Amino acid sequence: MFLGSQENSSLFFSKNPIVKGTNFLGREALTSADVPQSLRDLRARLGFDFGKFDYAIVDGQAVAYDVNRTPTYGTLGVADFVLPNAHRLAQGLEDYL
């Protein structure tokens, strides 16, 4: 998920091949350095200032399978995940002031 220059990235784990907020078993926070440059390039080509990309790494390359201009956190839990990430993303609003 991203807003302006701010990014949040996580790796989600599930026994199901389709990972959803309702079936994930855990997650690992990633750093901006972990975000593939090809996704930033895709974001620039699409003109996204705010959004979320779901992707997988296939043979060492990022493959986007969902790009969304209206992302939500769904049922991922407010206290431990949503609020800290929302505060970080909110700093991206400064890019437009």
CNS distance restraints for C-alpha pairs under 8 A (distance, minus, plus):
assign (resid   1 and name CA) (resid   7 and name CA) 5.85 0.50 0.50
assign (resid   1 and name CA) (resid   8 and name CA) 5.28 0.50 0.50
assign (resid   1 and name CA) (resid   9 and name CA) 6.49 0.50 0.50
assign (resid   1 and name CA) (resid  50 and name CA) 7.53 0.50 0.50
assign (resid   1 and name CA) (resid  51 and name CA) 5.59 0.50 0.50
assign (resid   1 and name CA) (resid  52 and name CA) 4.07 0.50 0.50
assign (resid   1 and name CA) (resid  53 and name CA) 6.60 0.50 0.50
assign (resid   1 and name CA) (resid  71 and name CA) 7.57 0.50 0.50
assign (resid   2 and name CA) (resid   6 and name CA) 5.59 0.50 0.50
assign (resid   2 and name CA) (resid   7 and name CA) 4.33 0.50 0.50
assign (resid   2 and name CA) (resid   8 and name CA) 6.23 0.50 0.50
assign (resid   2 and name CA) (resid  49 and name CA) 7.44 0.50 0.50
assign (resid   2 and name CA) (resid  50 and name CA) 5.45 0.50 0.50
assign (resid   2 and name CA) (resid  51 and name CA) 5.60 0.50 0.50
assign (resid   2 and name CA) (resid  52 and name CA) 6.30 0.50 0.50
assign (resid   2 and name CA) (resid  89 and name CA) 6.52 0.50 0.50
assign (resid   3 and name CA) (resid   7 and name CA) 6.61 0.50 0.50
assign (resid   3 and name CA) (resid  49 and name CA) 5.72 0.50 0.50
assign (resid   3 and name CA) (resid  50 and name CA) 4.38 0.50 0.50
assign (resid   3 and name CA) (resid  51 and name CA) 6.85 0.50 0.50
assign (resid   3 and name CA) (resid  89 and name CA) 5.64 0.50 0.50
assign (resid   3 and name CA) (resid  90 and name CA) 7.34 0.50 0.50
assign (resid   3 and name CA) (resid  92 and name CA) 5.18 0.50 0.50
assign (resid   3 and name CA) (resid  93 and name CA) 7.09 0.50 0.50
assign (resid   4 and name CA) (resid  49 and name CA) 5.36 0.50 0.50
assign (resid   4 and name CA) (resid  50 and name CA) 6.56 0.50 0.50
assign (resid   4 and name CA) (resid  92 and name CA) 4.60 0.50 0.50
assign (resid   4 and name CA) (resid  93 and name CA) 6.55 0.50 0.50
assign (resid   4 and name CA) (resid  95 and name CA) 6.02 0.50 0.50
assign (resid   4 and name CA) (resid  96 and name CA) 7.77 0.50 0.50
assign (resid   5 and name CA) (resid  92 and name CA) 5.50 0.50 0.50
assign (resid   5 and name CA) (resid  95 and name CA) 7.06 0.50 0.50
assign (resid   6 and name CA) (resid  88 and name CA) 6.82 0.50 0.50
assign (resid   6 and name CA) (resid  89 and name CA) 5.38 0.50 0.50
assign (resid   6 and name CA) (resid  91 and name CA) 6.88 0.50 0.50
assign (resid   6 and name CA) (resid  92 and name CA) 5.13 0.50 0.50
assign (resid   7 and name CA) (resid  32 and name CA) 6.66 0.50 0.50
assign (resid   7 and name CA) (resid  88 and name CA) 7.82 0.50 0.50
assign (resid   7 and name CA) (resid  89 and name CA) 6.54 0.50 0.50
assign (resid   8 and name CA) (resid  30 and name CA) 7.58 0.50 0.50
assign (resid   8 and name CA) (resid  31 and name CA) 7.59 0.50 0.50
assign (resid   8 and name CA) (resid  32 and name CA) 7.42 0.50 0.50
assign (resid   8 and name CA) (resid  85 and name CA) 6.49 0.50 0.50
assign (resid   8 and name CA) (resid  88 and name CA) 7.89 0.50 0.50
assign (resid   8 and name CA) (resid  89 and name CA) 7.42 0.50 0.50
assign (resid   9 and name CA) (resid  29 and name CA) 6.25 0.50 0.50
assign (resid   9 and name CA) (resid  30 and name CA) 5.23 0.50 0.50
assign (resid   9 and name CA) (resid  31 and name CA) 6.64 0.50 0.50
assign (resid   9 and name CA) (resid  32 and name CA) 7.20 0.50 0.50
assign (resid   9 and name CA) (resid  35 and name CA) 7.16 0.50 0.50
assign (resid  10 and name CA) (resid  27 and name CA) 6.39 0.50 0.50
assign (resid  10 and name CA) (resid  28 and name CA) 5.50 0.50 0.50
assign (resid  10 and name CA) (resid  29 and name CA) 4.48 0.50 0.50
assign (resid  10 and name CA) (resid  30 and name CA) 5.16 0.50 0.50
assign (resid  11 and name CA) (resid  27 and name CA) 5.38 0.50 0.50
assign (resid  11 and name CA) (resid  28 and name CA) 5.07 0.50 0.50
assign (resid  11 and name CA) (resid  29 and name CA) 6.45 0.50 0.50
assign (resid  11 and name CA) (resid  30 and name CA) 6.89 0.50 0.50
assign (resid  12 and name CA) (resid  19 and name CA) 7.20 0.50 0.50
assign (resid  12 and name CA) (resid  24 and name CA) 6.43 0.50 0.50
assign (resid  12 and name CA) (resid  25 and name CA) 7.56 0.50 0.50
assign (resid  12 and name CA) (resid  26 and name CA) 5.91 0.50 0.50
assign (resid  12 and name CA) (resid  27 and name CA) 4.30 0.50 0.50
assign (resid  12 and name CA) (resid  28 and name CA) 6.54 0.50 0.50
assign (resid  13 and name CA) (resid  19 and name CA) 7.10 0.50 0.50
assign (resid  13 and name CA) (resid  24 and name CA) 5.50 0.50 0.50
assign (resid  13 and name CA) (resid  25 and name CA) 5.49 0.50 0.50
assign (resid  13 and name CA) (resid  26 and name CA) 5.26 0.50 0.50
assign (resid  13 and name CA) (resid  27 and name CA) 5.93 0.50 0.50
assign (resid  14 and name CA) (resid  18 and name CA) 7.84 0.50 0.50
assign (resid  14 and name CA) (resid  19 and name CA) 5.83 0.50 0.50
assign (resid  14 and name CA) (resid  23 and name CA) 6.29 0.50 0.50
assign (resid  14 and name CA) (resid  24 and name CA) 4.53 0.50 0.50
assign (resid  14 and name CA) (resid  25 and name CA) 5.13 0.50 0.50
assign (resid  14 and name CA) (resid  26 and name CA) 7.24 0.50 0.50
assign (resid  15 and name CA) (resid  23 and name CA) 7.94 0.50 0.50
assign (resid  15 and name CA) (resid  24 and name CA) 7.67 0.50 0.50
assign (resid  15 and name CA) (resid  25 and name CA) 7.62 0.50 0.50
assign (resid  16 and name CA) (resid  23 and name CA) 7.22 0.50 0.50
assign (resid  19 and name CA) (resid  23 and name CA) 6.33 0.50 0.50
assign (resid  19 and name CA) (resid  24 and name CA) 5.91 0.50 0.50
assign (resid  20 and name CA) (resid  24 and name CA) 6.02 0.50 0.50
assign (resid  21 and name CA) (resid  74 and name CA) 6.72 0.50 0.50
assign (resid  21 and name CA) (resid  75 and name CA) 5.84 0.50 0.50
assign (resid  21 and name CA) (resid  76 and name CA) 5.79 0.50 0.50
assign (resid  22 and name CA) (resid  75 and name CA) 6.99 0.50 0.50
assign (resid  22 and name CA) (resid  76 and name CA) 7.99 0.50 0.50
assign (resid  30 and name CA) (resid  34 and name CA) 6.03 0.50 0.50
assign (resid  30 and name CA) (resid  35 and name CA) 7.88 0.50 0.50
assign (resid  31 and name CA) (resid  35 and name CA) 7.19 0.50 0.50
assign (resid  35 and name CA) (resid  39 and name CA) 7.23 0.50 0.50
assign (resid  35 and name CA) (resid  40 and name CA) 7.92 0.50 0.50
assign (resid  36 and name CA) (resid  40 and name CA) 7.07 0.50 0.50
assign (resid  36 and name CA) (resid  62 and name CA) 6.62 0.50 0.50
assign (resid  37 and name CA) (resid  41 and name CA) 6.21 0.50 0.50
assign (resid  38 and name CA) (resid  42 and name CA) 6.15 0.50 0.50
assign (resid  38 and name CA) (resid  62 and name CA) 6.98 0.50 0.50
assign (resid  39 and name CA) (resid  43 and name CA) 6.11 0.50 0.50
assign (resid  39 and name CA) (resid  53 and name CA) 7.97 0.50 0.50
assign (resid  39 and name CA) (resid  62 and name CA) 7.19 0.50 0.50
assign (resid  39 and name CA) (resid  64 and name CA) 7.64 0.50 0.50
assign (resid  40 and name CA) (resid  44 and name CA) 6.27 0.50 0.50
assign (resid  41 and name CA) (resid  45 and name CA) 6.24 0.50 0.50
assign (resid  42 and name CA) (resid  46 and name CA) 6.14 0.50 0.50
assign (resid  43 and name CA) (resid  47 and name CA) 6.00 0.50 0.50
assign (resid  43 and name CA) (resid  48 and name CA) 5.35 0.50 0.50
assign (resid  43 and name CA) (resid  49 and name CA) 7.91 0.50 0.50
assign (resid  44 and name CA) (resid  48 and name CA) 6.42 0.50 0.50
assign (resid  48 and name CA) (resid  69 and name CA) 7.11 0.50 0.50
assign (resid  50 and name CA) (resid  69 and name CA) 6.16 0.50 0.50
assign (resid  50 and name CA) (resid  70 and name CA) 7.84 0.50 0.50
assign (resid  51 and name CA) (resid  67 and name CA) 7.36 0.50 0.50
assign (resid  51 and name CA) (resid  68 and name CA) 5.44 0.50 0.50
assign (resid  51 and name CA) (resid  69 and name CA) 4.32 0.50 0.50
assign (resid  51 and name CA) (resid  70 and name CA) 6.01 0.50 0.50
assign (resid  51 and name CA) (resid  71 and name CA) 5.82 0.50 0.50
assign (resid  52 and name CA) (resid  67 and name CA) 5.98 0.50 0.50
assign (resid  52 and name CA) (resid  68 and name CA) 5.28 0.50 0.50
assign (resid  52 and name CA) (resid  69 and name CA) 6.67 0.50 0.50
assign (resid  52 and name CA) (resid  70 and name CA) 7.71 0.50 0.50
assign (resid  52 and name CA) (resid  71 and name CA) 5.79 0.50 0.50
assign (resid  53 and name CA) (resid  64 and name CA) 6.57 0.50 0.50
assign (resid  53 and name CA) (resid  65 and name CA) 7.66 0.50 0.50
assign (resid  53 and name CA) (resid  66 and name CA) 5.70 0.50 0.50
assign (resid  53 and name CA) (resid  67 and name CA) 4.56 0.50 0.50
assign (resid  53 and name CA) (resid  68 and name CA) 6.34 0.50 0.50
assign (resid  54 and name CA) (resid  64 and name CA) 5.88 0.50 0.50
assign (resid  54 and name CA) (resid  65 and name CA) 5.92 0.50 0.50
assign (resid  54 and name CA) (resid  66 and name CA) 5.05 0.50 0.50
assign (resid  54 and name CA) (resid  67 and name CA) 6.50 0.50 0.50
assign (resid  55 and name CA) (resid  62 and name CA) 6.40 0.50 0.50
assign (resid  55 and name CA) (resid  63 and name CA) 5.36 0.50 0.50
assign (resid  55 and name CA) (resid  64 and name CA) 4.17 0.50 0.50
assign (resid  55 and name CA) (resid  65 and name CA) 5.53 0.50 0.50
assign (resid  55 and name CA) (resid  66 and name CA) 6.97 0.50 0.50
assign (resid  56 and name CA) (resid  62 and name CA) 5.73 0.50 0.50
assign (resid  56 and name CA) (resid  63 and name CA) 5.36 0.50 0.50
assign (resid  56 and name CA) (resid  64 and name CA) 6.62 0.50 0.50
assign (resid  56 and name CA) (resid  65 and name CA) 7.73 0.50 0.50
assign (resid  57 and name CA) (resid  61 and name CA) 5.26 0.50 0.50
assign (resid  57 and name CA) (resid  62 and name CA) 4.55 0.50 0.50
assign (resid  57 and name CA) (resid  63 and name CA) 6.07 0.50 0.50
assign (resid  58 and name CA) (resid  62 and name CA) 6.35 0.50 0.50
assign (resid  58 and name CA) (resid  63 and name CA) 6.67 0.50 0.50
assign (resid  73 and name CA) (resid  82 and name CA) 6.77 0.50 0.50
assign (resid  76 and name CA) (resid  81 and name CA) 7.01 0.50 0.50
assign (resid  76 and name CA) (resid  82 and name CA) 7.25 0.50 0.50
assign (resid  77 and name CA) (resid  81 and name CA) 6.05 0.50 0.50
assign (resid  77 and name CA) (resid  82 and name CA) 6.43 0.50 0.50
assign (resid  78 and name CA) (resid  82 and name CA) 4.72 0.50 0.50
assign (resid  78 and name CA) (resid  83 and name CA) 5.90 0.50 0.50
assign (resid  79 and name CA) (resid  83 and name CA) 6.00 0.50 0.50
assign (resid  79 and name CA) (resid  84 and name CA) 7.92 0.50 0.50
assign (resid  80 and name CA) (resid  84 and name CA) 7.29 0.50 0.50
assign (resid  81 and name CA) (resid  85 and name CA) 6.38 0.50 0.50
assign (resid  82 and name CA) (resid  86 and name CA) 5.86 0.50 0.50
assign (resid  83 and name CA) (resid  87 and name CA) 6.11 0.50 0.50
assign (resid  84 and name CA) (resid  88 and name CA) 6.40 0.50 0.50
assign (resid  85 and name CA) (resid  89 and name CA) 6.14 0.50 0.50
assign (resid  86 and name CA) (resid  90 and name CA) 6.01 0.50 0.50
assign (resid  87 and name CA) (resid  91 and name CA) 6.83 0.50 0.50
assign (resid  88 and name CA) (resid  92 and name CA) 7.56 0.50 0.50
assign (resid  89 and name CA) (resid  93 and name CA) 7.73 0.50 0.50
assign (resid  90 and name CA) (resid  94 and name CA) 7.99 0.50 0.50
assign (resid  92 and name CA) (resid  96 and name CA) 7.83 0.50 0.50
assign (resid  93 and name CA) (resid  97 and name CA) 6.96 0.50 0.50
